[in-house]
Each structure stands twice: as C-alpha cells, then as structure tokens.
Amino acid sequence: MSPRTDRPAPTRRPTAPDGLLVVDKPGGWTSHDVVGRTRRLAGTRKVGHAGTLDPMATGVLVLGVGRATRLLTYLVGADKEYTATVRLGVATTTDDAEGDVVARADASGVARAALDAQVARLTGDIEQVPSTVSAIKVDGRRAYARARAGEEVELAARPVTVARFDVHDVRRVAPGGDGLPDDGPAALDVDVTVVCSSGTYVRALARDLGAALDTGGHLTALRRTRVGGYGLDLAVTLADAEAQADRDGVLATVPLATAARATFAVRELSAAEAAALSYGQWVGPSGRPGAVAAIGPDGDLVALVEDTRRRGEELARPVLVLAPA
C-alpha cells in the first residue's frame, strides 16, 4: 500500500451557469484539449464543442456548458467562415502544413485568370472528397486513424456548399524562402476567405485547387472567424477566460436565450405556450422553416421547436426542451 501524501486535493471551481463559451482556439491545441481546460474552468465535466478545429487551426470554437451541450447538435450544422492561406506548388499527405510533402511543382507561372477560374469552379454547390485524415468514420474507425496506420483510405464525394471563396492576395515564394528547399521550384501563397456549409473541408479545397492547376496545393494557415452567429467578436482566449473566472469567482458563459438568438429564428411565447412546451406538448405553428428558439415571457429559452404536420394540422413540436416543467 503506497504511503499517504499530504498534498491537498485541487480546489474545484464553482460550476459555471448553463450557456455557451466561444473560445479563440490557439494553434497547436486540439479541440479536445480546449474542452478539457474548459471543464476545469467551468467546474463541470458537462462541456462539449460544436465542431472540431484541426490542431494547426485557430479561431472560433463554440463550447456548450451544462444544459447548453444539448444545443450543440443544432449548432454543428451552422455555416462557417474561415480565412486561410493556400500554398500552390506543394502537395502534402494531410493537405495541410502538418503532413509530409509528396510532390512539388513550379507554381510561379499560374496566371491570375486561371486561378480565378478554378476558384469559381470550387464555389457554389459542389461534390467534395474529404481529406483522408478527416474524422469521418470508415467501417467504425476514423479515417485519420486508418490513414496513420498505413491503410489506403478512399472516401466518397459528398455534396457541400461553398457560398464564398474569395482571393485577397497572391504572393510568389522563391526557392529557399519560407520552408521551400533552395534547389526546389517556386510556390504561390494565396490568401482567401471561405464561407461554407457544415462538413466542408477547407484543406480539401486547397488540395483540389492545386490539382486543378496542376501544381498541387495545401493549407499553410487556417483561422475560423465565425460559426453561425458566433464570431471572433464574441470569442475569448483561454487565458482571458481563466483570468475572468479567477476575478469573478465563476466562469462567465453566454446565457442560453442570448446564445439561441444569435443563430436561430426566435419565437416569443405566451405564458400558456411556455407552460405547454415545458411539458413537451405541441403548440401552434411558428411559420418558419427549421429549428426556432422559443423564448418565454421571462426571457428564458424554453425549447427549440419545428413546424410539423400532425393529423392534417400544422403545429410546432418541441425538438429540444430546455426548461422542463
């Protein structure tokens, strides 16, 4: 039996109120790392996130604390906005800067007109093959786990929407510059903004752009600037979140109703409707497609509702009750 130690147990922080925390994820951290740190800051294990960011990426990571974790299912599908840098002339195993280089080509001769034409082809409703190191499951295992084990991974193309794919700047990278070998070909760095549907891989856009231009391509930088209605203006660093929790005694979160108003259409409820929904009962229709945030007279989020036909009548059914009776 090991001897007892006199070291005191770590003090548990007060439990944070139910709500969202929008974090500006630092580079080098996994999304799970951020969740782990937030669990300690929030004094609860009931913390989750609404969409993974790769370790090399920075920017908006939406976390749910307490009952807000139940909202995350509906936030995962929100559209997203990124700023990124695509390097043309170098292809990697992971389609980003963390992978091994598999091919190099001289990209210095790519004309701006040709670049814009291929960017246009990758904009709108497209079929995209995800990166082989994505988190998509293949026969029960993540694609990245199979790829790292040396297995051949083939993923099917799937429909995604790229609402915006804007080129802001194009810079030539000379041999020997910014990680290029002295005796290798020149590359082009392309700064872009991408607004896309959930499930779109910006790494795959970089890969496909390079393939279309016969140069190869990968991401050298990626920053998520928005998820649904949550942008960098709402985001805090982990250091700032910890400082705030230390100063105020408890981690601050975005209240459920405020969080819902940022992304969902809103329906203001009567007292009778709020009571009915709290019991899981259906109410009159909202007249809007998709999930609608139903806010009670006291300003609290009661439920998410969706219009549905039942017995020939259009009604709003609660798909998520957050203020049960």
N, C-alpha and C positions, 0 to 999 in steps of 0.2 A: 504494500500500500504506500503510495507516494506521500511524502510529508506535506502538511498543510502550508500554505503560504499566507502571509499577512497582507498581500496586495488587495486593496479594496476593489470590489466589482465596479465596472464602469457605470457611471450615473446615466440612467435612461432619461432622455429628454421628454418633456411633456408632449402628448400626442397632438399633432397638428390638426387643425379643422379640416373637414372634408372639402376638397377642392382641387384645382389644378395648380401645378407649378411648371412654368415654362422656363426651361434651362437653356442657356447658350453653351452647348456641349463643347468642351475643349478637344483639340486634336490629340490623338493617342489614347483616348478613353473609349471603351466600348459602351454601348447603351446600358448594358447590364452593370457596368462599373458605376454609372451615374445613378441607376436605380438603387444600388447598394448604399452609396453615400447618402442618398435622399432618405432611405429607410432609417438611417441613424439620425439624420437631422429632424425627421418628422416623428420619431419615437414610435414607429409602427412598421410592420412588415407589409402592410397593405398599400403597396406602391407599385405601379406599373407604368409602361410607356405606350404611346400611340404611334409606333412606327420606328424601326431601328435606323440608326445612323452608323455608317461604317466608322471604324476607329480613326481613319485619316480625316474624316469629315468633321466639320464644326457646325455650330448653329443650332437652330430651334429643335429641341426635343421636348415634346409635351408629356408631362407626367401626371398621373392621377393619384391622389392620396385619399385613402378611406373610401367612402361611397363613390367618389369620382372615378375610381377604377372601373366602375360599371359603365361609365360614359365612353371609355376608350374604344370599345368595339365600334361605336358610331363615329369616332374621330379618325380611326385608321383609314377610312375611305375618303377623307378630305383631300382636296387638291393641294399640291405643294409647289413651292418656288425655291429655286436654287441659283446661286452664282457659281461658276466653275471655270476652270482653265483646262482646255483640251490641248494636248501636245500631239501634233501631227508629225509623223516620221518615225515613231517608235510604238511598237505593239508589245504588250506585256501579257503574262499568263492570267492576271486578275483584272485586266482592263483599267488598272489604276497604277499609281506610282509604287504601291507596295509589292507588286508582282515582279517576276523575273522577265527581263527583256527577251522576246522571242524573234523579233525582226526589226530591222532599221531600213529606212529609205529616205532619199533626199526629198524633203517637202518644200524646199525653197522655191520651186518653180510653180507651186499651186497658185493659180490666179484667183483673185477675189471673186470674180464672176462664177468660177467653178465651185468655189467654197460655198457661196450663197445659194447656188442651185441645189447642192446636195443637202444643205441645211433645210432648204424649203421642202425637199423630199422627205425629210425626217420630222416634219411639222404636220400637225393635224392628227387624224385617226390613222394609226399605223399598226402593223404587226411587228412585235419586238421579241427577239430571243433573249431571255435574261442571261446575265453573266453566269458562267459556270461556277463561280464562287458565291452565288446568291444563297439566301436562306430557304429557297424553295425546296420542299421535300420531294425526293425521288424514292419510291418504294419504302417510305417510312424514315428515310435518312436525309439530312440536309445536303443539298448539292455541294456546298463548300466542303463538307466532311468527306464526301466521296472523292472530290477533286484532289484534296490534300492527301488522300490515301493512295493517289496514283490511278484512280479509276477513270475511265472515259465517261464523261457526263454529257448527255445530249438532252437539252431542254426544248420543249415545243414552243413555237412562237405563240404569243398571245396578244390580244388587242389592248392597246393603251392609247391615250390621247395626250399629245404634246401641244398645248394651247399656244405656247410661245417658245421660240428657240432663236434668241436674238444675239447676233455677233456684235460685240462692242469694240474689240481691238484685236489686231493680228500682229504678232512680233516674230521676226526671224531670230532663231537661236543658232549661233555659229558653232561649228565643231570646237569642242573644248569648253564650251560655255554651259553653265547650269546643269552639270552632270553628264553632258554628252562627251564621248571619247574624242580625243584630239584628232584621230585619224578617221572619224566617222562622218556621216552625212549631216547636213544642216536640218534643223527641225523648225516647225512653226508652232508658236503658242497662240491659242485662240481663246479670248475671254468671252464668256457667254452668260446669258440669263436663260433659264429654262423654267417654264410653268407647265406642270404635267399632272396627270391623274395618278391616283394611288397605284402602286405596282409598276411604275415606270422606273427603269434603271438609267441614271444619267451616265454611268460607266458604259452601258451598252450603247448609248447614243454616241459617246466618244469613239468606241470601237467601230460602230457602223459608219460613222462619218469618215474615219481613217480608211476603212475598207473601200468605201465608195470612191475615195480619191486616190486609191492605190498607194497609200503611204503608210497605212497602219495608224492607230491612234489610241491614246489612253488619257485618263484624267490625272492631272498633277495637283489639282486643288478642287475642293467641293465644300460649299457652305450653304446650308439650308436656311433660307431667310423667312420662310412662312410655312405653316401647316394650317390649312383652313383659314380661320380668322385670327390665328395667333402668330404674330410676327416678332421680329427681333426687338421691337419697341416694348414688348411685354416680357422679354427674356431677362433672366438674371444669371450671373455666373455662380458656380458652386461656392466660390469664396464669398461673394456678396450674400448668398442665401445663408451661409453659416454665420456671417457677421450679423445679419439681421436677427437670426434665431438667438444668438448669444445676447444681443442688445435687448430684444423684446421678451425673451424667455420662451418663445414658441415660434416655430416656423410659420410664416405667413403664406397663405395659398389664395388663389383666385376663387371666390365663392362659386358654388355650383350654378346659381342663376346667372351670374356675370359671365361665367365660362360658357354656358349654353347660349347666351345672347350673342356671343362673338362668332358663332358658327352656324347655329340653327335658326330657321324662321321661328318666330315667337307667337304664342297664343296666350292672351291674358284670360284667366279663368274667373268665373264667378265662384262664390264660396261653395255653392251646391256642386258645381263641376269639380272643384278641387277635392271635395269630400268623396265624390263618386270615384274619381281616379285613384285616390289613396286606397280605396278598397278593390282596385283592379277592375272597376266597372267601365263600360264604354260610355262615351258622351257624343254629343252632336259633332258633325264633321268640321274640320278646320278649313277645308277648301284649298289645301296646299299639298303639293307632292312631297313624298319623303317624310323623314322624321321631323317633328315640330316640337319645340320646347314649350311645355305647358306650365305657365307661371301662375302661382296662386295669388290671392289678394294681399297676402303678407309679403310678397316679393320673393318667396322661395320657389325653387324648382320642384314641382310635384312629380312630373313624369315626362317622358318622351312619348308622343302619340303619332300614329299614322292612320290616315283615312283608309277604310276598308269597307267593302260591301258585305253586309250580312242580312240574309233573308230579303234581298232586294232593296235594302236601305243602306245609304251611305252613312257610316258612323266613324268616329275616331276611337281606335282601340289603343290602350296603353301598351307599348312595347317594352317600356322600362319604367318601373315605379320607383322613385327615389325618396318619396315622403309617404311611406306606408301608414295606414291608419293605426 
